[in-house]
Amino acid sequence: MRRETFISFAFVLLFCLVWGGHAVAFDVNPLIFRDLEKDGTYLKMQRSGSLKDEGIKALARSPLVKKVKTLGLYSHDMTDIGAIALSKSKYLKKVTDLSLYNNNVTSKGMEALARSENFQHLTTLNLWKNQIGPAGTKALAESKTFANLVELDLTGNNIGAEGAKAIARSEMMKNLKILKIGSNGIGNEGLTALSQSPYLRNLTVLEISDNAIDHEGITSLENSSAITNLLELNLRNNQIGNKGVATLSKLQGLKNLVNLDLQWNGITAQGAIALGNSRTLINLKILDLWGNLIGDDGALSITNSKTLKNVTNTIHSFDDKDVKGLQFGGPEPY
C-alpha cells in the first residue's frame, strides 16, 4: 500500500469511530506512523485532529511508541482516562520529554502519572492549561517518578498557594531549572514559599506572571537562595507597583539576571527611576515594561542608566495622558 493511501485510510478510520450507534475501535497506528520522526524517538501528534481518550488509549497500546523519547499530545481533549492509559502503557518506558499541553487532566490523572514507573526518565513535563489543582501538584511534587525533572510548566492549572508550597517543600524538585507557574493564583503566600525553599536553588527561569503578587511577595525574595541563579524572571501582569520594583532593583540575588519581564504592573516613572538607579541588575539585557505608565522621565532614567547599559530592547515612554498609546503602540520609543 502506498504511503499516501495508508495515511488517507487513517483519516477514514478517525472519522468513523462511531457507526450505527456502536463504538468502533480505530487503528491509531497510521496516524502515529505519519508523525513519528527521528528514528521513532520523536512523536508530536499535531496533525491528527483531536484523538480524545479513545485515541490516547490506542496510542498507549501501540508498539510503535516503544522507542519514543519526546511525546507531545497537544489539545487532544484528553481527560484522566487518557492520562491513566499513558501511565499503564507497557511501551512508554523511554519518554524524557512529555507534553500534555491544553487538555483536561485533573488531580486524578496526575496522581496516576505520578505513580507510574513509565516516566521515571522524564526531564521535561509540560501540563500547560490542564486542571490538576493543588492535589495534583502535591502528587507530582512528591513523586519519585519525577525526581529528574529539569523543566516543569504548570501554567493555568489553578494550583494556588498550596500547590506552590508543595513544589517548594519537595526534595524531588531539586533538579528543576525551569519552573513556569503563571496564571495559578499563587499570590504572595505562594511566592514566599518558593523563595524560602531549600530545594529550588538551581532555578534559572522562574515564570510567575498573572498571580496577584504585590510588594509583599517581592519582599519575600530578599535573601532567597532560590533566585541566585536566575537568568530569567517573568512577573508580567502582577501588582508589584513602585514599591515592589524598588525592592526588586536592590536584590543582590538577581545580579545574574538577563531577562526581566515587568509588563502591566502599575509601575510609574518613580519605579522606572528606581530601576535606572539599580546597582545589582548589571547583566540585564531584556527589560520589558510594556503597559506601565513610566513617562519620559522613567524611560530616560533607564536608557541613561550605567547599570542597565546592556539592555538591548526598546523602552517605551507612556504617561497618563496617552492611555490610548498602550493599545496602539504608544509614543515614539527611546
Backbone torsions as a table, in degrees:
resi	resn	phi	psi	omega
1	MET	NA	132.1	178.2
2	ARG	-65.0	150.5	-177.7
3	ARG	-58.2	-41.2	-178.7
4	GLU	-62.9	-41.0	178.9
5	THR	-66.1	-39.2	180.0
6	PHE	-60.1	-44.9	-178.8
7	ILE	-69.0	-41.9	178.4
8	SER	-59.8	-40.1	178.0
9	PHE	-60.4	-34.8	179.0
10	ALA	-62.0	-42.0	-179.7
11	PHE	-68.0	-34.7	175.7
12	VAL	-61.0	-44.5	179.0
13	LEU	-62.8	-40.9	-176.8
14	LEU	-63.9	-37.5	-177.9
15	PHE	-90.1	3.2	179.5
16	CYS	-120.4	38.5	-178.8
17	LEU	-66.5	-34.8	-178.9
18	VAL	-122.1	127.3	-179.0
19	TRP	-144.6	131.0	178.5
20	GLY	64.1	23.5	177.3
21	GLY	84.6	1.9	-179.0
22	HIS	-118.8	137.9	178.2
23	ALA	-68.9	135.8	179.1
24	VAL	-116.4	119.4	179.3
25	ALA	-64.9	133.2	-179.7
26	PHE	-111.2	156.9	-178.8
27	ASP	-89.3	110.6	-178.4
28	VAL	-82.9	-9.6	-174.9
29	ASN	-57.7	-40.4	177.2
30	PRO	-60.4	-35.8	178.8
31	LEU	-69.5	-41.8	176.9
32	ILE	-61.9	-46.4	-178.4
33	PHE	-56.7	-39.1	-178.6
34	ARG	-68.9	-39.2	-174.2
35	ASP	-93.8	-10.2	-177.7
36	LEU	-70.0	130.3	-178.5
37	GLU	-134.2	174.4	174.3
38	LYS	52.9	55.8	176.9
39	ASP	57.5	36.0	175.1
40	GLY	82.6	8.7	-177.1
41	THR	-99.7	-8.3	-172.6
42	TYR	-128.8	118.0	-178.0
43	LEU	-137.9	110.5	173.2
44	LYS	-123.2	109.3	-174.5
45	MET	-81.6	78.0	-175.1
46	GLN	-104.1	-11.1	-175.0
47	ARG	-118.6	16.3	-172.2
48	SER	-105.8	7.1	-174.2
49	GLY	73.7	-163.5	179.6
50	SER	-91.2	111.7	-177.6
51	LEU	-72.0	-27.5	-175.0
52	LYS	56.8	-174.8	-173.5
53	ASP	-64.4	-37.8	-178.7
54	GLU	-63.8	-40.2	177.8
55	GLY	-67.2	-39.4	178.2
56	ILE	-64.9	-40.5	177.9
57	LYS	-62.1	-41.1	178.8
58	ALA	-65.6	-40.3	177.6
59	LEU	-61.8	-43.0	-179.2
60	ALA	-63.3	-25.0	-179.9
61	ARG	-90.2	-4.4	-173.1
62	SER	-85.9	128.5	175.9
63	PRO	-64.6	-16.7	-179.3
64	LEU	-63.9	-18.8	-176.4
65	VAL	-96.0	8.2	-172.8
66	LYS	-67.6	-19.7	178.9
67	LYS	-103.1	-1.2	-173.0
68	VAL	-66.0	129.2	175.2
69	LYS	-109.7	-32.7	176.5
70	THR	-113.0	117.7	-177.8
71	LEU	-125.0	117.9	178.8
72	GLY	-119.0	119.8	179.3
73	LEU	-124.2	82.4	-173.9
74	TYR	-90.4	128.3	169.9
75	SER	53.3	52.3	-179.9
76	HIS	-105.6	13.2	179.0
77	ASP	56.3	36.0	-179.2
78	MET	-82.2	137.1	177.5
79	THR	-111.0	-164.9	178.6
80	ASP	-60.9	-28.7	179.4
81	ILE	-60.2	-45.4	178.2
82	GLY	-67.3	-40.6	179.3
83	ALA	-62.8	-39.9	178.1
84	ILE	-64.9	-38.8	177.8
85	ALA	-61.3	-43.0	177.8
86	LEU	-63.0	-39.3	-178.1
87	SER	-66.9	-25.1	-177.4
88	LYS	-100.2	-2.6	-177.6
89	SER	-60.3	135.8	177.9
90	LYS	-87.7	-0.2	-178.1
91	TYR	-109.2	-24.2	-176.2
92	LEU	-86.9	71.6	-175.5
93	LYS	-109.0	-8.3	-172.8
94	LYS	-117.1	8.3	-174.8
95	VAL	-68.1	127.5	175.8
96	THR	-111.5	-20.1	-178.0
97	ASP	-132.2	110.7	-177.1
98	LEU	-121.0	124.2	176.8
99	SER	-123.4	117.3	176.0
100	LEU	-113.6	39.8	-176.4
101	TYR	-51.6	128.3	171.4
102	ASN	58.3	58.9	174.2
103	ASN	-125.7	-158.5	-175.0
104	ASN	-128.3	40.6	179.6
105	VAL	-79.6	130.1	178.7
106	THR	-106.9	-167.7	-178.2
107	SER	-61.4	-32.6	179.9
108	LYS	-62.7	-47.1	178.2
109	GLY	-65.9	-38.2	179.3
110	MET	-65.0	-39.6	178.3
111	GLU	-62.9	-37.4	177.5
112	ALA	-65.4	-43.9	178.1
113	LEU	-63.6	-38.2	-178.4
114	ALA	-68.3	-29.2	179.4
115	ARG	-83.2	-18.8	-173.9
116	SER	-73.5	142.8	174.3
117	GLU	-87.0	-4.5	-177.8
118	ASN	-62.0	-33.2	-168.2
119	PHE	-111.2	28.4	-178.5
120	GLN	-72.5	-10.4	177.0
121	HIS	-98.6	3.7	-177.6
122	LEU	-61.3	132.2	170.1
123	THR	-114.1	-21.0	-179.8
124	THR	-130.9	127.5	178.0
125	LEU	-132.9	119.7	-179.3
126	ASN	-116.8	112.7	179.1
127	LEU	-119.7	30.1	-179.7
128	TRP	-48.8	128.7	175.9
129	LYS	56.4	56.3	165.2
130	ASN	-115.0	-154.7	-174.6
131	GLN	-139.8	43.6	-171.7
132	ILE	-76.0	-25.1	175.5
133	GLY	63.2	-173.4	-179.2
134	PRO	-62.2	-41.2	-177.5
135	ALA	-65.4	-42.5	178.4
136	GLY	-66.1	-37.8	178.3
137	THR	-64.9	-39.7	178.0
138	LYS	-62.8	-43.8	178.9
139	ALA	-62.0	-42.0	179.2
140	LEU	-64.0	-51.1	-173.4
141	ALA	-64.4	-32.4	-175.9
142	GLU	-91.8	-2.2	-174.9
143	SER	-82.5	131.6	174.5
144	LYS	-67.0	-22.6	177.7
145	THR	-56.9	-35.2	-174.5
146	PHE	-104.1	22.7	-176.3
147	ALA	-68.4	-16.7	-179.1
148	ASN	-98.7	6.7	-177.9
149	LEU	-60.3	132.3	175.2
150	VAL	-109.6	-32.2	-179.2
151	GLU	-131.1	128.8	-178.2
152	LEU	-135.4	124.1	178.1
153	ASP	-119.4	111.1	178.9
154	LEU	-118.1	25.2	-179.1
155	THR	-52.4	131.9	173.7
156	GLY	66.2	42.0	179.7
157	ASN	-115.2	8.3	178.1
158	ASN	55.0	45.6	-177.0
159	ILE	-79.9	-24.0	177.6
160	GLY	63.7	-175.2	179.6
161	ALA	-62.4	-35.2	-178.7
162	GLU	-65.9	-36.6	176.6
163	GLY	-66.0	-42.6	177.6
164	ALA	-61.5	-40.0	178.2
165	LYS	-63.2	-39.4	179.9
166	ALA	-61.9	-41.2	177.3
167	ILE	-66.0	-44.1	-175.1
168	ALA	-63.3	-34.9	-174.4
169	ARG	-96.5	6.0	-177.3
170	SER	-98.8	123.0	176.2
171	GLU	-65.8	-22.9	179.7
172	MET	-64.9	-16.5	-178.5
173	MET	-95.4	12.0	-172.6
174	LYS	-68.5	-17.8	179.9
175	ASN	-93.2	-2.0	-178.7
176	LEU	-61.4	132.5	172.8
177	LYS	-114.7	-29.2	-179.4
178	ILE	-124.7	118.6	180.0
179	LEU	-127.2	118.2	-179.6
180	LYS	-119.5	109.9	-178.1
181	ILE	-134.6	41.4	177.3
182	GLY	-68.3	158.9	175.7
183	SER	54.9	49.1	-178.1
184	ASN	-128.1	0.8	179.1
185	GLY	62.9	36.9	-178.0
186	ILE	-75.3	-26.6	176.8
187	GLY	61.8	-171.3	179.3
188	ASN	-62.7	-36.8	-178.3
189	GLU	-62.1	-43.4	179.9
190	GLY	-68.2	-42.3	179.1
191	LEU	-65.4	-37.9	177.4
192	THR	-60.0	-43.0	177.9
193	ALA	-61.4	-44.5	178.8
194	LEU	-62.4	-42.7	-176.7
195	SER	-65.9	-27.3	-178.1
196	GLN	-94.4	0.0	-177.2
197	SER	-68.0	133.5	175.5
198	PRO	-84.4	-1.7	-173.5
199	TYR	-108.7	-3.4	-174.7
200	LEU	-108.8	31.9	-175.6
201	ARG	-76.9	-11.4	-179.0
202	ASN	-95.0	2.6	-177.9
203	LEU	-61.7	131.0	172.4
204	THR	-113.2	-21.8	178.1
205	VAL	-131.3	125.4	176.2
206	LEU	-128.8	115.2	-178.8
207	GLU	-111.5	106.5	-176.1
208	ILE	-129.8	39.3	-179.7
209	SER	-68.4	156.2	172.4
210	ASP	52.7	54.7	-176.5
211	ASN	-130.4	17.3	177.9
212	ALA	57.3	41.1	178.1
213	ILE	-93.9	133.4	178.2
214	ASP	-122.9	-161.4	-176.4
215	HIS	-57.2	-37.8	-179.6
216	GLU	-58.6	-43.1	179.3
217	GLY	-65.0	-40.6	179.1
218	ILE	-64.0	-38.1	178.6
219	THR	-59.0	-31.5	-178.9
220	SER	-66.2	-15.0	-179.0
221	LEU	-79.8	-12.4	178.0
222	GLU	-61.5	130.0	179.6
223	ASN	64.7	20.3	179.9
224	SER	-83.3	130.6	176.4
225	SER	-80.4	-11.1	-177.6
226	ALA	-78.2	-12.1	-176.6
227	ILE	-110.6	-2.6	-170.4
228	THR	-67.8	-22.3	179.4
229	ASN	-107.7	8.7	-177.6
230	LEU	-64.6	132.7	171.7
231	LEU	-105.8	-26.2	-177.4
232	GLU	-137.6	128.8	178.3
233	LEU	-131.2	120.7	-178.8
234	ASN	-112.2	110.4	179.0
235	LEU	-116.3	20.7	-176.2
236	ARG	-53.9	141.8	173.9
237	ASN	58.3	46.8	169.4
238	ASN	-115.6	-155.3	-174.0
239	GLN	-135.5	40.4	-171.5
240	ILE	-74.2	-27.8	175.8
241	GLY	60.7	-168.8	-177.5
242	ASN	-67.7	-38.8	179.3
243	LYS	-63.4	-42.1	-179.5
244	GLY	-65.8	-42.0	-178.3
245	VAL	-71.9	-30.4	176.1
246	ALA	-64.8	-41.9	176.6
247	THR	-65.3	-44.5	-178.6
248	LEU	-58.7	-41.4	-175.6
249	SER	-67.7	-14.1	-178.9
250	LYS	-104.4	-3.3	-175.4
251	LEU	-69.6	115.1	179.7
252	GLN	-63.8	-27.3	-178.4
253	GLY	-68.1	-12.1	-177.2
254	LEU	-100.9	18.2	-176.2
255	LYS	-66.1	-19.5	179.0
256	ASN	-93.6	-2.2	-173.6
257	LEU	-62.5	134.1	179.6
258	VAL	-110.6	-34.0	-174.7
259	ASN	-130.1	121.2	-179.7
260	LEU	-128.8	119.3	-179.2
261	ASP	-107.8	112.5	-179.6
262	LEU	-121.4	25.9	-179.2
263	GLN	-57.8	142.5	172.2
264	TRP	52.2	62.1	-179.7
265	ASN	-127.8	15.6	178.4
266	GLY	67.4	30.7	-179.6
267	ILE	-91.2	136.3	176.8
268	THR	-113.7	-167.3	-179.6
269	ALA	-57.0	-36.8	-179.8
270	GLN	-57.3	-45.2	179.1
271	GLY	-69.0	-39.1	179.2
272	ALA	-64.7	-37.9	177.2
273	ILE	-64.7	-38.3	176.0
274	ALA	-60.6	-40.5	176.7
275	LEU	-63.7	-44.5	-180.0
276	GLY	-61.5	-30.0	-179.6
277	ASN	-88.5	-0.9	-178.6
278	SER	-60.0	142.4	175.2
279	ARG	-110.7	2.2	-175.5
280	THR	-108.2	-26.6	-174.1
281	LEU	-85.4	49.0	-171.1
282	ILE	-72.0	-21.2	-177.5
283	ASN	-101.9	5.4	-176.2
284	LEU	-66.1	130.4	178.1
285	LYS	-117.1	-29.9	178.6
286	ILE	-122.7	121.4	177.3
287	LEU	-130.3	108.4	-175.5
288	ASP	-104.0	114.0	-178.5
289	LEU	-118.8	17.4	-178.7
290	TRP	-54.1	137.6	176.7
291	GLY	88.1	4.6	176.0
292	ASN	-110.3	134.8	-176.1
293	LEU	-82.4	72.5	-173.8
294	ILE	-87.4	-17.2	177.7
295	GLY	65.5	-179.1	-178.4
296	ASP	-64.4	-42.1	-177.7
297	ASP	-62.0	-41.7	179.8
298	GLY	-66.1	-44.5	-179.7
299	ALA	-63.2	-42.5	-179.9
300	LEU	-66.6	-35.9	178.5
301	SER	-59.9	-38.7	-179.8
302	ILE	-75.9	-46.1	-177.0
303	THR	-68.6	-24.6	178.7
304	ASN	-95.3	-0.3	-176.3
305	SER	-71.2	131.9	176.2
306	LYS	-71.4	-35.2	179.0
307	THR	-66.5	-39.1	-175.7
308	LEU	-96.7	26.1	-175.9
309	LYS	-66.7	-18.2	-179.1
310	ASN	-90.0	-3.1	178.3
311	VAL	-65.4	125.6	-173.4
312	THR	-104.0	-18.8	-176.6
313	ASN	-84.0	162.3	179.4
314	THR	-69.5	136.5	173.9
315	ILE	-104.2	116.8	-177.0
316	HIS	-89.2	142.2	178.1
317	SER	-99.1	121.7	176.0
318	PHE	-125.2	153.4	169.7
319	ASP	-144.5	171.3	-173.0
320	ASP	-71.3	-6.4	175.9
321	LYS	-92.4	-2.9	-174.8
322	ASP	-133.0	48.2	-179.5
323	VAL	-62.3	-34.5	178.2
324	LYS	-60.4	-27.9	179.1
325	GLY	-61.6	-26.6	178.1
326	LEU	-64.6	-30.7	-176.8
327	GLN	-88.3	-25.6	-173.6
328	PHE	-117.5	17.1	174.9
329	GLY	108.7	-12.2	175.4
330	GLY	76.6	176.9	177.9
331	PRO	-65.1	178.3	179.6
332	GLU	-62.0	132.9	-179.9
333	PRO	-75.1	158.5	173.9
334	TYR	-88.9	NA	NA
